[in-house]
Amino acid sequence: MPDMKDIVTDDMVKNALRSDAVTTAVKQQIKDTLDKEIDAAVDTALTDILGSDADNTVMQ
């Protein structure tokens, strides 16, 4: 039985990684990760600026 190294070449792997499907998936994963990190940072900043919900009572 041949080794995987003999079946799959470096060029085949590079071409697969350059494919639109892989590029699109990687971009989407990066966007999702950054979106979550931005949301968390904004939530933290707002909490720091405004205080927690328990600290905020609405005065009428």
Secondary structure, DSSP 8 states (H G I E B T S, - for coil): ---HHHHS-HHHHHHHHTSHHHHHHHHHHHHHHHHHHHHHHHHHHHHHHH--GGG-----
